[in-house]
Amino acid sequence: MAEGLTVDDLAATVRLSPPHFAELFRTEIGETPGRYRTRLRMERARLLLTETDLPITTIATDLGYSSSQHFATAFRRETGTTPSRHRHKVTGRTRHSPADF
């Protein structure tokens, strides 16, 4: 997910034109390649925010975002909340809670 694969890269791998690849992908998967990638990244982000104490910056980098701000904007657009608020709401704690030690 962190790799910056583009529709052009994926289309070249399967020897299709980018528009044809994107249309076949949408037909088979039910969403565009970009939407699919975003959905997978956000699912992974929610899991990491819930089940780990990784810093949000680390999660952003691991998911291929150029900055934690870019990640936070994308996360908020998808979920309606910020990564830190999501973590607190789901776990009841911030990154470092006394219960973690």
N, C-alpha and C positions, 0 to 999 in steps of 0.2 A: 504494500500500500504506500510505502514511503517513496517508492520509485516514481519518477515523473513520467510514466508511460502515457503517451498520447494516443488518440484514436489513429493518427497516422502510423505510429509505431505498431500498434496492434493490427491494423489493416495490412501493413507490409508483411508482418509475420505470417499471415494467412493468405497473402497474395490477392487481396481485394482492394478496390479503391476505398478511400476513407468514407465517402458517403454511402457506398454499398455496405461496407462493414457496419457502419452505425445503424443503418436501417435494418439489417439482419439481426443485429444485437438487440435493438428495440423490439423487434417482432418476437424473437425467441425469449428474451428475458423480461420484457414488459416495461422497460425503462431505458433511457439513453445510457451510453457508457459513462458519461460524466455523473449523472444522477446515481447510477449504480455504485460508482466509486465513492461518492460522497456518503451515500447511505451506509456502506461498509465501514468507512472511516468513522462515522458517528456511532455506529454500533460498537466498534472497538473502543472508541473514546469513552463511551458510557461504561463499558466493562472495566477499563483501566481506572477510571475515576472512582468506581464503586469498589473494586476489589484490590486496589493497590494504593500505596501512599506516594506513588511517583509524583514529582512536581508537575504541574500543568505544562510548564515549558518543555519538560522531557517528553511528555505525552504528545505535545504538538510536534516536536521534532521527529519522534518515532513514527508519527502518522504522515509525515512529509509536508507539514505546514512550514512556511518560511519564518514564521514568528508566532509567539504565543498570542499576540493580538489578532493575527489573521485567523488562527485556530478559534479563539474566543468568539470572533465575529461569525464564523461559519457555524460554530456550535450553537450560538444564540439563534441564528437564523433557522436552524433545524429544530431546535428543542424549545425555544422561547425563554431560555435561561442561560446563565453563564456557566462555564465548567465548574467554578468554585461553588456556586450556589447549588448546582446539581449534586456535587459531591457532598455538601453539607446536608442537603435535603434527604439524600438516600442513606447516608451513613451516620448522620448526626454529628459529624466531626469535620474539622479542617484537615489539611495534610498531616500535621503533627498534633496528635492528641495525647494527653498523658496516658490514655488507655493503650496506646501503641507501644509503650515501653515496658 
